Amino acid sequence: MNVLDRAFASPRSGLTLVAAALLLAFFWQLGQAPLYDLDEGAFTEATREMLASGNYITPHKDGQPRYDKPVLIYWLQAASVQILGLNELALRLPSALAATAWVLALWVFVRERLDSPTATVAALTMVLSLQVALIAKAAVADAILNLFIALTFFDIYRYALAPRRGLALRVFLWMGLGFLTKGPVAVFFPLVVSLIWFLSRGQGRTLWQAAFTPLGWLIFLGVAGPWYLAIYLDNGPGFFESFFLKHNAGRFGGALHGHSGSVFYYFGVLPLILLPFTGWFLRLLPTLRRAWADPLDRFLWLWFLSVFVFFSFSGTKLPHYMLYGATPLFVLMARHRDLLTQRWLALAPPLVFLALLFALPDLLPLIPAAEGRPHQAALLAEGLHLLDADYRVWTGLGLALALGLALIPAAGARVWQRLVLIGLVQTLVVFGALTPRVMEALQGPVKEAGLLAKGLGLPTVVYRTSMPSFSVYREAITPQIGPERPLAPGDLVFLRIDKLKALEGELPGVGREVLFQRGPVALVRLGVAP
């Protein structure tokens, strides 16, 4: 038994390893990077306006109702802001805490069903996978939703093996909280998988009894219903028409906001979001043929495949959708870890990824700037400026360390153990070198512009640009130019730099002074008409 085997052997040492990984992946640098647009900016501006207005029922973004998501994420962010103040750490903390609870729920479930070492491996692969860590650090609803989806599935499995009324009621509680977080997705996949799973085990009657528990539905309605009723009373049918028809049914039937892709989209995306464990996942695929014979494997594969197939045929495709079905993959990888014997199948994906990060300063200049899109050229220039010597040192050391873990002989070291260690290296490089610089290039100018506008105190508008984090940093609603709010002399205008020429034609004869321009954005003060 090698050192790592001994570290995984006991629950106490295993949890210590998981806690250390959690601190590194979910909480290190949590409040350092600026908020990113659109998603973080939209969620956090709605939270800021909720606190400013005292309206805790209908979320608003820049003065307009925001019907994209239900309310729980805004309530959690608002509570955090009231304790810690309006800053990136407070706005992202609910996601980090929810992701931590998600990992611990996984650890407890796997320890119950299998053993402590397997639980520790499953938790570590989850914490160190690229997309999970990114979502844990984002001020959006997805970490919270994934927590409730995982809790729902874990209790469904427990109920199937030993039906108890308390477990069934707990499933309804988790689904109600998920429905309050992101709507039907929190109910749809548990119901689909439960139907297939229970029928495959000849437990149709057990499923029927659980699904039609009156007290369970009362719990579900008691958790989710009051807010849905309140927003109807506050706004009428607007939320229901927008959220259920456009943002749910509409996403499946068509590509919302241009997020489209072929039916093979997730075949390419899944290996990326699972980094550095891509090869580990690929090694699982041959076990699918015999998974039906094992109850746990069957349940886990049904959970993953239901998500994968559904979103493959959905009109709207986004990488984080696969996280709804990623939790079972971490359990499967941990359970079958000894099958991972091909070193280069396991280690090549993260090594290639780290090599690409190291070469990024040489690769960015090869990207041609689109003609007529000066903001893209400005972003590339800003990014190249930030990929400095320190970046080379960080990524170079990370690549060298990963190569050492892959190549240097180690007595008794297993392939999956090397891969977990490389996962720690990847996390250090991504969140120590890459993410801070990417976010500074993309969003640093927006934050600087927002803080400058706040200090100037002028009437401020947005011109044909959607970057709501500007309003968060300005700490005020910033209306878009339109029929209800036309441009006027004296305005301070926030806009992307590719909109500067169009702005000139809006008010001929009105003087303009560029007060701020950095990267892709600018602040322009309109003068008084002669």
Residue pairs with C-beta under 8 A, 6 or more apart in sequence:
1 9
1 412
2 410
2 411
2 412
2 413
2 414
2 417
4 413
4 414
4 417
5 117
5 412
6 13
7 13
7 14
7 17
8 14
8 17
8 116
8 117
8 120
8 121
9 116
9 117
10 116
11 111
11 116
11 119
14 107
14 116
14 117
14 119
14 120
14 123
15 107
15 120
17 120
17 124
18 103
18 107
18 120
18 123
18 124
18 127
21 123
21 124
21 127
21 128
21 424
21 427
22 100
22 103
22 127
24 424
24 427
24 428
24 431
25 127
25 128
25 132
25 133
25 136
25 427
25 431
26 96
26 99
26 100
26 127
26 133
26 136
26 137
27 96
28 431
29 137
29 431
29 432
29 435
29 436
30 88
30 89
30 92
30 93
30 96
30 137
31 87
31 88
31 89
31 90
31 92
32 88
32 436
33 88
33 435
33 436
33 439
33 440
33 443
34 88
34 439
34 440
34 443
34 444
34 446
34 447
34 469
35 41
35 44
35 88
35 91
35 139
35 443
35 447
35 469
35 472
35 473
36 138
36 439
36 442
36 443
36 469
37 442
37 443
37 446
37 466
37 467
37 468
37 469
38 466
38 467
38 468
39 138
39 140
40 91
40 138
40 139
40 140
40 469
41 467
41 468
41 469
41 470
41 471
41 472
42 61
42 66
42 68
42 468
43 69
43 73
43 74
43 77
43 91
43 139
43 140
43 141
44 77
44 91
44 139
44 468
44 469
44 472
45 61
45 62
45 468
45 469
45 471
45 472
46 59
46 60
46 61
46 66
46 74
47 59
47 73
47 74
47 77
47 78
47 81
47 91
48 81
48 86
48 471
48 472
48 475
49 55
49 59
49 60
49 61
49 62
49 63
49 477
50 56
50 59
50 60
50 74
50 78
51 78
51 81
51 82
51 86
53 60
55 234
56 71
56 74
56 75
56 78
57 71
57 227
57 230
57 231
57 234
58 65
58 231
58 234
58 235
58 239
59 65
59 66
59 69
59 71
59 74
60 66
61 468
61 471
62 462
62 468
62 471
62 477
62 478
62 479
62 480
63 477
63 479
65 235
65 238
65 239
67 238
67 239
67 242
67 243
67 247
68 242
68 243
68 247
69 141
69 181
69 182
69 183
69 243
69 247
70 179
70 180
70 181
70 182
70 183
70 224
70 227
70 228
70 243
71 180
71 227
71 231
72 141
72 144
72 177
72 180
72 181
73 94
73 140
73 141
73 144
73 181
76 94
76 144
77 90
77 91
77 94
77 139
79 94
80 90
80 91
80 93
80 94
81 90
81 91
83 90
84 90
84 93
86 472
86 475
88 139
91 139
92 137
92 138
92 139
94 139
94 143
94 144
95 135
95 136
95 137
95 138
95 139
95 140
95 142
95 143
95 144
96 136
96 137
96 143
98 143
98 144
98 146
98 147
99 132
99 135
99 136
99 143
99 146
99 147
100 136
101 147
102 126
102 143
102 146
102 147
102 150
102 327
103 123
103 126
103 127
104 123
105 147
105 150
105 151
105 154
106 119
106 122
106 123
106 126
106 150
106 154
106 327
106 330
106 331
107 119
107 120
107 122
107 123
108 119
109 119
109 154
109 157
109 331
110 118
110 119
110 122
110 123
110 331
110 334
110 335
111 118
111 119
112 158
113 157
113 296
114 296
114 335
118 334
118 335
118 337
119 334
121 333
121 334
121 337
121 416
121 420
122 330
122 331
122 333
122 334
122 335
123 330
124 420
124 423
125 277
125 280
125 330
125 333
125 334
125 420
125 423
126 132
126 326
126 327
126 330
127 133
128 276
128 277
128 420
128 423
128 424
128 426
128 427
129 273
129 274
129 275
129 276
129 277
129 326
129 330
129 423
130 272
130 273
130 274
130 275
130 276
130 426
130 430
131 272
131 273
131 274
131 319
131 320
131 322
131 323
131 326
132 323
132 326
133 427
133 430
133 431
135 142
135 143
135 146
135 320
135 323
136 143
137 431
141 181
141 182
142 182
142 320
142 323
144 181
145 178
145 181
145 182
145 185
145 186
145 324
146 323
146 324
146 327
148 174
148 175
148 177
148 178
148 181
148 186
149 174
149 178
149 185
149 186
149 189
149 190
149 324
149 327
150 327
151 170
151 174
152 171
152 174
152 175
152 178
152 186
152 190
153 190
153 193
153 303
153 327
153 328
155 167
155 170
155 171
155 174
156 171
156 190
156 193
156 194
156 197
157 296
157 299
158 167
159 167
159 168
159 171
159 206
159 210
160 197
160 198
160 201
160 203
160 206
160 299
161 295
163 206
163 209
163 210
165 213
168 209
168 210
168 213
168 216
169 213
169 215
169 216
169 219
171 190
171 210
171 216
172 213
172 216
172 217
172 219
172 220
173 219
173 220
173 223
174 186
175 186
175 187
175 190
175 220
176 219
176 220
176 221
176 222
176 223
176 224
177 186
177 223
177 224
178 185
178 186
178 187
179 186
179 187
179 220
179 223
179 224
180 223
180 224
180 227
183 243
183 244
183 247
183 248
184 244
184 248
185 248
185 324
189 303
189 306
189 307
189 310
189 324
189 325
191 211
192 306
192 310
193 299
193 302
193 303
193 306
194 207
194 211
195 207
196 302
196 306
197 298
197 299
197 302
198 204
198 206
198 207
199 207
200 292
200 298
201 295
210 216
231 239
232 239
232 240
246 256
247 256
250 256
250 316
251 314
251 315
251 316
252 314
252 315
252 316
253 315
254 315
254 316
255 315
255 316
255 317
256 315
256 316
257 316
259 316
259 317
259 318
260 315
260 316
260 317
261 317
263 312
263 313
264 312
265 312
265 317
266 308
266 311
266 312
266 317
266 322
269 317
269 319
269 322
270 281
270 308
270 322
271 278
271 281
271 282
271 349
272 278
272 319
273 319
273 320
273 322
273 323
273 326
274 280
274 281
274 326
274 329
275 349
275 350
275 353
275 426
276 349
276 350
276 353
276 419
276 422
276 423
276 426
277 333
277 419
277 423
278 349
278 350
279 340
279 342
279 344
279 345
279 346
279 347
279 348
279 349
279 419
280 333
280 337
280 340
280 346
280 416
280 419
281 329
281 333
282 345
283 336
283 339
283 340
283 342
283 345
283 346
284 329
284 332
284 333
284 336
284 339
287 297
287 332
287 336
287 339
288 301
291 297
291 298
291 300
291 301
292 298
296 331
296 335
297 332
297 335
299 328
300 328
300 329
300 331
300 332
301 328
301 332
303 325
303 327
303 328
304 325
304 326
304 328
304 329
304 332
305 325
306 325
307 321
307 322
307 324
307 325
308 322
308 325
311 317
311 321
311 322
314 321
333 416
337 414
337 416
338 414
338 416
340 346
340 414
340 415
340 416
340 419
341 415
342 415
343 406
343 415
343 418
346 415
346 416
346 418
346 419
347 406
347 415
347 418
347 419
347 422
350 402
350 419
350 422
350 423
350 426
351 399
351 402
351 403
351 406
351 422
353 426
354 395
354 398
354 399
354 402
354 425
354 426
354 429
355 399
356 363
357 395
357 398
357 399
357 429
357 430
357 433
357 434
358 392
358 395
358 396
358 398
358 399
360 387
360 391
360 395
360 434
361 384
361 387
361 391
361 392
364 380
364 383
364 384
364 387
365 380
365 384
367 380
369 376
369 377
369 380
370 376
372 498
373 498
374 497
374 498
375 496
375 497
375 498
375 519
375 520
375 521
376 520
378 497
378 519
378 520
379 441
379 442
379 519
379 520
381 519
382 440
382 441
382 444
382 445
382 518
382 519
382 520
383 437
383 438
383 441
385 441
386 437
386 440
386 441
387 437
390 433
391 433
391 437
394 428
394 429
394 432
394 433
395 429
395 433
395 434
398 425
398 426
398 428
398 429
398 433
401 425
402 422
402 425
402 426
405 418
405 421
405 422
405 425
406 418
406 422
410 418
441 519
442 519
443 469
444 518
444 519
445 518
445 519
445 520
445 521
446 467
446 469
446 470
446 473
446 521
447 469
447 473
448 516
448 518
449 470
449 473
449 494
449 516
449 518
449 521
449 522
449 523
450 469
450 470
450 471
450 472
450 473
450 474
450 494
451 473
451 474
452 515
452 516
452 523
453 460
453 470
453 474
453 492
453 494
453 523
454 473
454 474
454 475
454 476
456 492
456 515
458 490
458 491
458 492
458 525
459 488
459 490
459 491
459 492
460 474
460 476
460 478
460 491
460 492
460 493
460 494
461 478
461 479
461 480
461 481
461 485
461 487
461 491
461 492
461 493
461 494
462 470
462 478
462 479
462 480
462 481
462 493
462 494
462 495
463 480
463 481
463 487
463 493
463 494
463 495
463 499
463 502
463 503
463 506
464 480
464 481
464 495
464 496
464 499
464 502
465 494
465 495
465 496
465 499
465 521
467 494
467 496
467 521
470 478
470 494
471 477
471 478
478 494
479 485
481 487
481 493
481 506
487 493
487 503
487 506
487 507
487 526
488 526
489 507
489 510
489 526
489 527
489 528
489 529
490 525
490 526
490 527
490 528
491 525
491 526
492 515
492 523
492 524
492 525
492 526
493 503
493 523
493 524
493 525
493 526
494 521
494 522
494 523
495 503
495 521
495 522
495 524
496 520
496 521
496 522
497 517
497 520
497 521
497 522
498 520
500 522
500 524
503 512
503 524
504 512
507 526
507 529
509 529
509 530
510 526
510 527
510 528
510 529
511 526
511 527
511 528
511 530
512 524
512 525
512 526
512 527
513 524
513 525
513 527
514 522
514 523
514 524
515 523
515 524
515 525
516 522
516 523
517 523
